[in-house]
Amino acid sequence: MSTTHSQADVLIVGGGVIGLAVGWRAAQRGLAVEVLERGEPGGETSAVAAGMIAPVAEADAREPALLPLALASARAYPAFVAELEERSGLDPGYLECGTLMVARDEDEARALARERQIRERLGLTVTPLAPSRARALEPALAPVLRGALELADDRAIDPLRLSRALAAALAREGGRLRRAAVAEVLVSGGRAVGVRLEDGERLLAGQLVIAAGPWSGSLEGLPSFAQVPIRPVKGQLLRLRDPDGPGLLGRVLRMQPGYLVPRGDGRYVLGASVEERGFDRAITVGPIYELLRDAIELVPGISELRIERIVAGTRPGTPDNLPAIGRGALDGLHWATGHYRHGILLTPLTAELAVAALCDEPASELAERVAPVRFAAAERRGELLVGS
């Protein structure tokens, strides 16, 4: 069995958008970084993300702790993508499009009114629109429309183009992206010291970041107190293309229960189901049919689009549906995972918080909200209760 003393200060397990962004920002801080990805960079969870940067649309009264994180990351996005485009030489596909939340019938109109009230109580800017005004903004909308909310500050980005830009920027900063499958975290002397690859090779480094999405919780080698509980959450979506080019829809359309996201070039993403089905990635008729049925009722022109691909994938969820970002309960171990449906939205903030922890900077208030050690503390409390 060979052991390689990696030249990296930091090993990052997972080369999706999150792992690549953390790697890029860490390399900018002068750290020698190696990102380990078993497949194509951005080819797993990132590839099945719609790419909405929508803290207002995603606001949920049941998840109040998420909103400050989402707003902070959305504010960071314009500078983040501008710098990324400059450093990578690639367009990451950022679109200043806004969102329309829409209702098709009276029941949905009442639900939409409640959504407006929730956001106004949270101090968020939403603009109610009469159906005629919404159709003036988006002429492709059907007369069936009963009401709409305009969320002008929401944005979107293409996760595939974002992944490519991040990989290029990482390389420009001297970081290394390596095709490798990690089998086990190596622990010695009470700290994480590296990883063992599936081919038996051992890589050692000063710090380890686990950014493996829904697979973050299945890595071997970690003691129970240092683990972060991650569950896979299935989602299915369609990639569509208008052979006539862009123009059908300019804004993100949020309907019940899905969404339609324009890419600005005639491509669209229609998604996405949320299914607690573990790592099942089978494409099933029911959710796809429902997405198409609802979308075509609102935007009849969708029926003329071409289906480029139907995909199913998994997102990483934690028990409280907040991510785990920063220093773990084991020395040398860091986490950047558990983003559930918000990984693309939270990418700039995740990279900022993760790199601050790698550089041993004081934790901010936002960092404390997503500290991975909250799960170790919960496990310890459970052990005490069982033993009492």
C-alpha positions in Angstrom: 0.0 0.0 0.0 1.5 3.3 -1.1 1.4 6.5 0.9 1.8 9.9 -0.9 2.7 12.8 1.3 0.6 15.2 -0.7 2.0 18.6 -1.6 -1.4 20.0 -0.6 -2.0 21.9 2.6 -5.7 21.1 2.1 -7.4 18.1 0.6 -11.0 18.6 -0.5 -13.2 15.6 -1.0 -15.8 16.4 -3.7 -15.5 18.4 -6.9 -18.9 19.8 -7.2 -19.6 23.5 -7.2 -19.1 23.7 -3.4 -15.8 21.8 -3.3 -14.5 23.8 -6.3 -15.5 27.1 -4.9 -13.8 26.3 -1.5 -10.7 25.1 -3.4 -10.5 28.3 -5.5 -10.9 30.6 -2.6 -8.4 28.6 -0.4 -5.9 28.7 -3.2 -6.3 32.5 -3.5 -5.3 32.7 0.2 -2.0 31.0 -0.6 -3.0 27.4 0.5 -1.8 24.5 -1.6 -5.1 22.8 -2.5 -6.0 19.4 -4.1 -9.6 18.7 -4.9 -10.5 15.0 -5.2 -13.5 14.1 -7.5 -14.4 10.6 -8.5 -16.3 11.7 -11.7 -16.7 14.8 -13.8 -16.3 18.0 -11.9 -19.8 19.3 -11.1 -21.2 16.1 -12.6 -23.3 14.9 -9.6 -25.5 17.0 -7.4 -24.4 20.3 -9.1 -25.5 18.9 -12.5 -29.1 18.4 -11.3 -29.4 21.8 -9.7 -31.6 24.4 -11.4 -29.3 27.2 -10.3 -31.7 29.7 -8.7 -30.2 32.4 -6.6 -33.5 33.2 -5.0 -33.4 34.1 -1.3 -36.8 35.8 -1.5 -38.6 33.0 -3.4 -37.0 30.4 -1.1 -37.9 32.2 2.1 -39.7 29.8 4.4 -41.2 30.7 7.8 -40.4 27.2 8.9 -36.7 27.7 8.3 -35.9 31.2 9.7 -32.3 30.4 10.3 -31.7 30.0 6.5 -32.8 33.5 5.5 -29.7 35.5 6.8 -27.4 33.0 5.1 -29.3 33.1 1.8 -29.5 36.9 1.7 -25.8 37.3 2.6 -24.8 34.8 -0.2 -27.0 36.4 -2.8 -25.5 39.8 -2.0 -22.0 38.4 -2.6 -22.9 36.8 -5.9 -22.4 39.8 -8.3 -18.8 40.4 -7.1 -18.2 36.6 -6.9 -19.2 35.9 -10.5 -17.4 39.0 -11.8 -14.1 37.9 -10.2 -14.7 34.3 -11.3 -15.2 35.3 -14.9 -12.1 37.5 -14.9 -9.9 34.8 -13.3 -11.3 31.8 -15.3 -11.9 33.5 -18.7 -15.2 31.7 -18.8 -18.8 33.0 -18.6 -20.4 31.3 -15.5 -23.9 31.9 -16.8 -25.2 34.4 -14.3 -28.6 35.9 -15.2 -30.2 39.0 -13.6 -33.7 37.8 -14.4 -36.0 38.1 -11.3 -38.8 35.7 -10.4 -42.5 35.5 -10.9 -44.4 33.5 -8.4 -47.8 32.6 -10.0 -51.2 31.2 -9.2 -53.5 29.3 -11.6 -56.7 29.2 -9.6 -58.4 30.6 -6.5 -56.8 28.1 -4.1 -53.4 28.9 -5.4 -54.2 32.6 -5.3 -55.0 32.4 -1.6 -51.8 30.4 -1.1 -49.9 33.1 -3.0 -51.4 35.8 -0.8 -50.1 33.9 2.3 -46.6 33.7 0.6 -46.7 37.5 0.1 -47.6 38.1 3.8 -44.8 35.8 5.0 -42.2 37.7 2.9 -43.5 41.1 3.9 -43.3 40.1 7.6 -39.7 39.2 7.0 -39.0 42.6 5.4 -38.5 41.2 1.9 -39.5 43.2 -1.2 -42.3 41.6 -3.2 -44.7 43.3 -5.7 -48.2 41.9 -6.3 -49.2 41.9 -10.0 -52.6 41.6 -11.6 -52.8 38.8 -14.2 -52.8 41.3 -17.0 -49.6 43.0 -15.7 -47.9 39.6 -15.3 -48.8 38.6 -18.8 -47.4 42.0 -20.1 -44.1 41.1 -18.5 -44.2 37.5 -19.7 -46.5 37.3 -22.8 -46.1 33.5 -22.9 -48.2 33.1 -19.7 -51.6 31.6 -20.3 -54.9 33.4 -19.6 -55.5 30.8 -16.8 -53.3 33.0 -14.6 -55.1 34.2 -11.5 -52.3 36.3 -9.9 -48.6 36.8 -9.5 -45.8 38.2 -7.3 -42.8 39.8 -8.8 -39.5 39.2 -6.9 -37.2 41.5 -8.9 -34.0 40.8 -6.9 -33.8 37.1 -7.5 -31.2 35.8 -10.0 -30.2 32.5 -11.6 -27.0 30.8 -12.8 -26.1 27.8 -14.9 -24.5 25.3 -12.5 -22.8 23.4 -15.4 -21.1 26.6 -16.6 -20.4 27.7 -13.1 -18.6 24.3 -12.4 -16.4 24.8 -15.5 -15.5 28.3 -14.5 -14.6 27.3 -11.0 -12.4 24.4 -12.2 -10.6 26.8 -14.5 -10.2 29.4 -11.8 -8.9 26.8 -9.4 -6.2 25.8 -11.9 -5.3 29.4 -12.5 -4.6 29.8 -8.8 -2.4 26.8 -8.7 -4.9 24.3 -7.2 -5.0 20.8 -8.4 -8.2 18.9 -9.5 -7.6 15.1 -9.5 -9.9 12.3 -10.6 -9.9 10.0 -7.6 -12.5 8.1 -5.5 -12.1 8.4 -1.7 -12.8 5.3 0.3 -11.8 6.4 3.9 -10.8 9.2 6.0 -7.5 8.6 7.8 -7.4 9.4 11.5 -4.2 9.4 13.6 -3.4 10.9 16.9 -6.9 12.2 17.4 -6.9 14.2 14.1 -7.8 13.7 10.5 -4.6 13.4 8.5 -5.8 12.5 5.0 -7.6 9.9 3.0 -7.3 6.5 1.5 -8.4 6.2 -2.1 -10.3 3.2 -3.5 -7.1 2.0 -5.2 -5.3 1.9 -1.9 -3.3 5.0 -2.2 -3.1 7.1 0.9 -2.9 10.9 0.7 -1.8 13.0 3.7 -2.4 16.7 4.2 -2.7 19.2 7.1 -6.4 19.8 6.7 -9.3 17.9 5.1 -12.5 19.3 3.8 -15.5 17.0 3.2 -17.6 18.5 0.4 -19.0 15.3 -1.1 -22.7 16.3 -1.1 -25.1 13.5 -0.2 -22.1 11.1 0.0 -20.5 13.1 2.8 -22.1 11.0 5.5 -21.0 7.7 4.1 -17.2 8.0 4.2 -15.6 5.4 6.3 -13.0 6.1 9.1 -14.6 8.8 11.1 -15.4 8.2 14.8 -19.1 8.6 15.5 -18.8 11.9 17.4 -17.1 13.5 14.4 -19.7 12.6 11.8 -22.3 14.9 10.3 -25.7 13.2 9.6 -26.4 13.6 5.9 -29.4 12.2 4.1 -29.9 12.0 0.3 -33.0 13.8 -1.1 -34.0 12.8 -4.6 -35.0 15.3 -7.2 -36.0 15.0 -10.9 -35.9 17.7 -13.6 -36.0 18.2 -17.3 -33.6 20.2 -19.5 -35.5 21.8 -22.3 -34.4 23.8 -25.4 -36.3 26.1 -27.7 -35.1 25.5 -31.3 -36.1 29.2 -32.1 -33.7 30.5 -29.4 -34.4 32.7 -26.4 -37.6 34.7 -25.8 -40.3 32.4 -24.5 -39.6 33.3 -20.9 -37.2 35.8 -19.4 -37.8 35.3 -15.7 -37.8 32.4 -13.4 -41.3 31.1 -13.0 -42.3 29.6 -9.6 -45.5 27.6 -9.7 -46.9 25.0 -7.4 -45.0 22.9 -6.9 -42.2 23.4 -9.4 -40.3 26.0 -11.3 -39.1 26.9 -14.8 -35.7 28.5 -15.0 -34.4 30.2 -18.2 -30.7 30.1 -19.1 -31.0 33.2 -21.4 -30.0 31.3 -24.6 -33.1 29.3 -25.4 -32.5 26.6 -22.8 -34.7 26.0 -19.8 -34.7 23.8 -16.7 -38.0 22.5 -15.4 -38.0 21.0 -12.0 -37.9 19.7 -9.4 -39.5 17.0 -7.4 -38.4 16.6 -3.7 -38.5 12.9 -2.8 -37.3 11.2 0.4 -36.1 8.1 -1.5 -32.5 7.7 -0.4 -30.0 7.2 -3.2 -32.7 6.0 -5.7 -32.0 7.8 -8.9 -34.6 6.2 -11.1 -36.5 8.5 -13.4 -40.2 7.9 -12.8 -43.2 8.9 -14.9 -45.4 10.5 -12.2 -43.2 13.5 -11.1 -42.1 14.2 -14.7 -45.7 14.1 -15.9 -46.9 16.5 -13.1 -44.1 19.0 -13.9 -44.9 19.0 -17.6 -48.6 19.2 -17.0 -48.4 22.2 -14.6 -45.9 24.0 -16.7 -47.7 23.7 -20.0 -50.9 24.9 -18.3 -49.2 28.1 -17.3 -46.9 28.5 -20.4 -48.5 26.6 -23.3 -45.4 27.3 -25.5 -43.4 24.8 -23.5 -45.2 22.0 -25.4 -43.1 23.1 -28.5 -39.7 22.8 -26.7 -37.4 19.9 -27.2 -36.4 17.7 -24.3 -32.6 17.5 -24.2 -32.4 15.4 -21.1 -34.4 14.1 -18.1 -32.2 13.7 -15.0 -32.5 12.5 -11.5 -30.1 13.1 -8.7 -29.7 13.6 -4.9 -29.2 16.6 -2.7 -27.5 16.5 0.8 -29.9 17.2 3.7 -29.1 17.5 7.4 -31.6 17.0 10.3 -32.3 20.8 10.5 -31.9 21.4 6.7 -29.1 23.9 7.3 -25.6 23.2 5.9 -22.6 22.1 7.8 -19.7 24.5 7.1 -16.5 24.9 8.9 -14.4 23.2 11.5 -15.6 19.7 12.6 -15.4 18.0 15.9 -12.2 16.2 15.0 -8.9 18.2 14.6 -7.9 18.7 11.0 -11.4 18.0 9.7 -13.7 20.6 8.0 -17.1 20.3 6.3 -18.8 22.1 3.4 -21.9 20.0 2.8 -25.6 19.5 3.8 -26.9 22.4 1.6 -30.2 20.6 0.8 -31.9 22.6 -2.0 -29.7 25.7 -1.6 -26.2 24.7 -2.6 -25.9 26.9 -5.6 -27.5 29.9 -3.8 -25.1 29.4 -0.8 -21.9 28.8 -2.8 -20.2 32.2 -2.3 -20.9 32.3 1.4 -19.9 28.7 1.9 -16.5 29.3 0.3 -16.0 32.4 2.5 -16.9 30.6 5.7 -15.0 27.5 4.9 -11.8 29.3 4.0 -12.0 31.5 7.1 -12.1 28.3 9.2 -9.2 26.8 7.2 -7.2 30.0 7.9 -8.1 29.8 11.6 -10.0 33.1 11.6 -12.6 33.9 14.3 -16.0 32.5 13.5 -18.6 35.0 12.4 -22.2 34.9 13.6 -23.2 33.3 10.3 -20.5 30.7 10.7 -21.8 29.8 14.1 -25.2 29.2 12.7 -23.9 26.4 10.4 -21.1 25.0 12.6 -20.8 21.3 12.0 -20.1 20.7 15.7 -23.7 21.3 16.5 -24.3 17.7 15.5 -21.6 16.4 17.7 -23.1 18.3 20.6 -26.5 16.9 19.8 -25.1 13.3 19.8 -23.4 13.9 23.1 -26.6 15.2 24.6 -28.4 12.1 23.4 -25.7 9.9 25.0 -26.1 11.6 28.3 -29.9 11.2 28.2 -29.6 7.5 27.5 -27.1 7.0 30.3 -29.1 8.9 32.9 
